[in-house]
């Protein structure tokens, strides 16, 4: 029992450290990819090809003055960034990151907590993450922060419905909420991937994932061109950084969920071993989010709601009904 607890703690610390590092590196990758697509150079001055820009940004965040504006609710203002970052990393606890492997004669399972309701846990924790931006905006004595928090409520709560309904049809097919079972269901090769059986659910999940992670074209809660910086208007230093570490961690989580549920997970992919296969799949979904940001404009809040309630949700309900009918027949 003690060994299990120690192993779980070690895995949790490793996930926290590695995903935090990848989230920080993701900012550099995003700036470079956007620059390439817009025929710019991006970061170039700090280190070779600007790679040390990561260290410069980290030093700036750690040393920048962390002030609390007058008129704000001090406790909620301090807690909000912690909620965002914590829920993003807790959601990863039930995600199998790699296939099992042997290390020093021991079998290592790269999952912090193998829950039989893994996908429900992940989606629930990501949904709880909406309280971070919501509380952050409401704690400020600033109308732009309040507008940003109001948009948080309408955007996150709306697209949680689409996320849940889009994933319901694959759950009906697999008959389990465990992400390990989703992976094993698709172990027969690329032809067994659920994306071929549920293409509509995959598209709906991706669109809802963009909205859940506050990515373009759905980045309305932190819309610089319109509301200064939304819920993060009065944040600085590491408290500001925690919001965006949480955002990039959520992008990685969405990539893992999409890969495991729809794209074969960490099963072997042709000649590629499972570990390399899932890293490539998650990298593709991460790149897709950056590609969309470089290609699509922002949309208005009313367009966002129209798309959710009048297009995506009816399609998701129809998909669930058709899937149930086909399974009964």
C-alpha positions in Angstrom: 0.0 0.0 0.0 2.8 2.4 0.9 4.5 1.6 -2.4 1.3 2.3 -4.3 1.0 5.7 -2.6 4.6 6.6 -3.2 4.3 5.6 -6.8 1.2 7.7 -7.3 2.8 10.7 -5.7 5.9 10.3 -8.0 3.7 10.0 -11.1 1.6 13.1 -10.1 4.8 15.1 -9.6 6.2 14.0 -12.9 2.9 14.8 -14.7 2.9 18.2 -13.1 6.5 19.0 -14.0 6.4 17.6 -17.6 3.1 19.1 -18.6 4.1 22.5 -17.0 7.3 22.4 -19.1 5.3 21.4 -22.2 2.8 24.2 -21.6 5.6 26.8 -21.4 7.2 25.4 -24.5 3.9 25.5 -26.2 3.9 29.3 -26.1 7.2 29.3 -28.0 5.9 26.8 -30.5 2.7 28.8 -31.0 4.6 32.1 -31.6 6.9 30.4 -34.1 4.1 28.6 -36.0 2.0 31.7 -36.2 5.0 33.7 -37.4 5.7 31.2 -40.1 2.2 31.2 -41.3 2.1 35.0 -41.3 5.6 35.2 -43.0 7.3 36.6 -39.9 10.2 35.3 -37.9 8.7 35.3 -34.4 11.1 35.3 -31.3 14.7 35.5 -32.6 16.7 37.7 -30.2 17.1 35.6 -27.0 19.2 32.5 -27.7 19.5 30.6 -31.0 16.3 31.0 -33.0 14.8 32.6 -29.9 14.6 29.4 -27.9 15.8 31.1 -24.7 12.7 33.3 -24.9 11.1 30.7 -22.7 13.6 31.4 -19.9 13.3 35.2 -20.4 9.5 35.0 -20.2 9.7 32.8 -17.1 12.1 35.2 -15.3 9.8 38.1 -16.2 6.7 36.4 -14.8 8.4 35.4 -11.6 9.9 38.8 -11.0 7.1 41.0 -12.2 5.2 42.9 -9.5 2.2 41.0 -8.3 -0.3 43.6 -7.1 -3.9 43.3 -6.0 -6.0 46.2 -7.3 -8.0 48.4 -4.9 -11.7 47.6 -4.7 -11.3 43.9 -5.6 -12.2 41.0 -3.4 -8.8 40.0 -2.2 -9.4 36.3 -1.4 -11.3 35.4 -4.6 -8.8 37.4 -6.6 -5.9 35.3 -5.2 -7.7 32.0 -5.5 -9.1 32.3 -9.1 -5.7 31.5 -10.9 -5.1 28.6 -8.6 -8.5 27.1 -9.5 -7.7 27.4 -13.2 -4.3 25.8 -13.0 -5.3 23.1 -10.5 -8.3 21.8 -12.3 -6.3 21.6 -15.6 -3.7 19.4 -14.0 -6.2 17.3 -11.9 -8.0 16.5 -15.1 -4.9 14.8 -16.4 -4.9 12.4 -13.4 -7.3 10.0 -15.1 -5.7 10.2 -18.6 -3.4 7.3 -19.6 -0.5 9.2 -21.1 1.6 6.3 -22.5 1.3 2.5 -22.8 2.7 0.3 -19.9 6.4 -0.3 -19.9 9.1 -2.1 -17.9 11.5 -0.1 -15.7 14.1 -1.8 -13.5 12.0 -5.0 -13.6 8.8 -3.2 -12.6 5.7 -2.6 -14.7 5.0 1.1 -14.9 1.5 2.3 -15.8 1.7 6.0 -16.9 -1.6 7.0 -15.4 -1.9 8.7 -12.0 -5.4 7.2 -11.2 -7.0 4.5 -13.3 -10.6 5.4 -12.7 -13.5 3.3 -14.1 -15.2 6.6 -14.8 -12.1 8.2 -16.2 -13.7 10.2 -19.1 -16.4 11.5 -16.8 -13.8 12.6 -14.3 -11.8 14.5 -16.9 -14.7 16.3 -18.4 -16.0 17.1 -14.9 -12.7 18.7 -13.8 -12.4 20.6 -17.1 -15.9 21.9 -16.5 -14.9 23.0 -12.9 -12.1 25.0 -14.5 -14.7 27.6 -15.6 -14.8 28.9 -12.0 -11.3 30.3 -12.4 -12.0 32.9 -15.1 -15.5 33.4 -13.7 -14.3 34.3 -10.2 -11.4 36.2 -11.6 -13.6 38.6 -13.5 -16.2 38.9 -10.8 -13.6 39.7 -8.1 -12.3 42.8 -9.9 -13.7 46.2 -9.7 -13.4 46.5 -13.5 -16.2 46.3 -16.1 -13.9 44.6 -18.6 -13.2 41.8 -16.2 -16.9 41.5 -15.4 -17.7 41.2 -19.1 -15.1 38.6 -19.5 -16.5 36.5 -16.6 -20.0 36.8 -18.0 -18.7 35.5 -21.3 -17.0 32.7 -19.4 -20.4 31.5 -18.0 -22.2 31.6 -21.4 -19.4 30.0 -23.3 -18.1 27.3 -21.0 -21.5 26.2 -19.7 -23.0 26.0 -23.3 -20.2 24.0 -24.8 -20.0 21.6 -21.8 -23.4 20.4 -23.1 -22.0 19.8 -26.6 -18.9 18.1 -25.2 -20.9 15.7 -23.1 -23.4 14.9 -25.8 -20.6 14.4 -28.5 -18.8 11.9 -26.3 -22.0 10.0 -25.3 -22.3 8.1 -28.6 -18.7 6.7 -28.4 -19.5 5.7 -24.8 -22.6 3.8 -25.9 -20.5 1.9 -28.5 -17.6 1.0 -26.1 -19.9 0.5 -23.1 -17.5 1.9 -20.6 -16.3 5.3 -19.1 -12.7 4.1 -18.7 -10.2 5.6 -21.0 -8.2 2.4 -20.9 -11.3 0.5 -22.3 -11.6 3.1 -25.1 -8.0 2.4 -26.0 -8.4 -1.3 -25.9 -11.5 -1.2 -28.0 -9.5 0.2 -30.8 -6.6 -2.2 -30.5 -7.3 -3.9 -33.9 -5.6 -1.3 -36.0 -6.4 1.9 -37.7 -9.6 0.5 -39.2 -11.0 0.1 -35.7 -10.6 3.7 -34.7 -13.8 5.2 -33.5 -13.4 8.2 -35.8 -14.7 6.1 -38.7 -17.8 5.0 -36.7 -18.4 8.4 -35.2 -17.1 11.1 -37.5 -19.8 13.6 -36.5 -19.1 13.0 -32.8 -15.4 13.7 -33.5 -16.0 17.0 -35.3 -18.4 18.1 -32.6 -15.9 17.2 -29.8 -13.2 19.1 -31.6 -15.3 22.3 -32.0 -16.4 22.1 -28.3 -12.8 21.5 -27.3 -11.7 24.7 -29.0 -14.4 26.6 -27.1 -13.5 24.8 -23.8 -9.9 25.8 -24.1 -10.7 29.4 -25.1 -9.0 29.1 -28.4 -9.6 31.0 -31.6 -12.3 31.5 -33.0 -13.9 31.1 -29.6 -11.5 33.2 -27.4 -14.3 35.6 -26.4 -13.5 35.6 -22.7 -10.1 37.0 -23.2 -10.6 39.1 -26.4 -7.9 41.8 -26.5 -9.3 43.6 -29.5 -12.7 44.1 -27.8 -12.5 43.9 -24.0 -8.9 44.7 -23.2 -8.0 41.3 -21.7 -11.3 40.0 -20.3 -11.1 38.3 -17.0 -7.3 38.7 -16.8 -7.3 42.5 -17.2 -5.9 43.3 -13.7 -3.7 40.3 -13.3 0.1 40.4 -13.5 3.1 38.2 -12.9 2.7 34.5 -12.1 -1.0 34.9 -11.3 -1.5 35.9 -14.9 0.8 33.1 -16.0 -1.2 30.5 -14.1 -4.2 31.2 -16.3 -2.3 30.5 -19.4 -0.4 27.5 -18.1 -3.9 26.1 -17.4 -5.1 27.0 -20.9 -2.1 25.1 -22.5 -2.5 22.2 -20.1 -6.2 22.0 -21.2 -5.1 22.0 -24.8 -2.9 19.0 -24.1 -5.7 17.2 -22.3 -8.1 17.8 -25.2 -5.4 16.3 -27.5 -5.1 13.2 -25.3 -8.9 12.7 -25.1 -9.3 13.1 -28.8 -6.5 10.7 -29.5 -7.6 8.0 -27.0 -11.4 8.2 -27.7 -11.3 8.6 -31.5 -7.9 8.0 -32.9 -6.7 4.7 -31.5 -5.0 5.9 -28.4 -1.6 4.5 -27.5 -2.0 1.3 -29.5 0.7 0.5 -32.1 0.2 2.4 -35.3 1.7 0.5 -38.2 5.4 0.2 -37.5 5.3 2.9 -34.8 5.2 1.8 -31.1 2.3 3.0 -29.0 4.2 5.6 -27.1 5.4 7.4 -30.2 2.0 7.0 -31.9 0.1 8.9 -29.1 2.8 11.6 -28.9 2.4 12.2 -32.6 -1.4 12.2 -32.4 -1.5 14.7 -29.5 1.1 16.9 -31.3 -1.1 17.0 -34.3 -4.2 18.1 -32.3 -2.1 20.7 -30.6 -0.8 21.9 -34.0 -4.4 22.0 -35.3 -5.4 24.5 -32.6 -2.5 26.7 -33.6 -3.3 26.3 -37.3 -7.0 27.3 -36.7 -5.8 30.4 -34.8 -3.7 31.5 -37.8 -6.5 30.9 -40.2 -9.9 31.9 -38.7 -11.2 35.2 -37.4 -13.0 35.7 -34.1 -16.7 35.4 -34.0 -19.3 37.4 -32.1 -20.9 36.2 -28.8 -24.3 35.9 -30.5 -22.7 33.8 -33.3 -21.1 31.6 -30.7 -24.4 30.9 -29.0 -26.3 30.4 -32.3 -23.7 27.8 -33.3 -23.9 26.0 -30.0 -27.7 25.9 -29.3 -29.1 25.8 -32.9 -26.5 23.7 -34.7 -24.1 21.7 -32.6 -26.4 20.6 -29.8 -29.2 19.4 -32.2 -26.6 17.5 -34.3 -25.2 15.9 -31.1 -28.7 14.8 -30.0 -29.5 13.4 -33.4 -26.1 11.5 -33.4 -26.9 9.9 -30.0 -30.4 8.9 -31.2 -29.1 7.4 -34.5 -26.3 5.6 -32.6 -28.8 4.1 -30.2 -31.2 3.0 -33.0 -28.4 1.3 -34.9 -27.2 -0.5 -31.8 -30.7 -1.7 -31.1 -31.1 -3.0 -34.7 
